[in-house]
Every structure is written in structure tokens, then in C-alpha cells.
């Protein structure tokens, strides 16, 4: 089954972005995975289920060797 992937942007200052990248790396995640996990913690059950499914199906970053 093919999934359509779309982009979502947020506007932040460079220091916020760099710190968020460091935090994500410390947790073994990409910045996108960190943001998705934070979205899942909003308390909305449907959003949490969708994010968990997305993270499970998401290919790992890097080249697929």
C-alpha cells in the first residue's frame, strides 16, 4: 500500500532548531520523530494512534542499503 507523505513546517529561531536536533539525537531520534512523539503526547487518542502507526511504518533515515 502506497502512502502519500506531505510536509509540515514550523517557524522557529536557529537556536531552537539546533537545540531540538541535539535533544532528538540524544534520544536516538530524528527531529521529525521527536516532533511526532511530542504530538502524540497531546492527549488526543486518535492522534496518538496515528502517530504510533506512522512511526512504526516509517523507513529509517539514510540510504536503504
Number of C-alpha atoms within 10 A of each C-alpha: 3 4 6 5 6 5 4 6 5 5 7 8 7 9 9 11 14 12 11 16 17 15 15 17 13 10 10 11 17 18 17 13 16 18 13 18 16 12 14 18 12 10 9 10 11 10 15 18 11 13 19 15 11 13 14 10 10 10 10 11 8 6 6 6 3
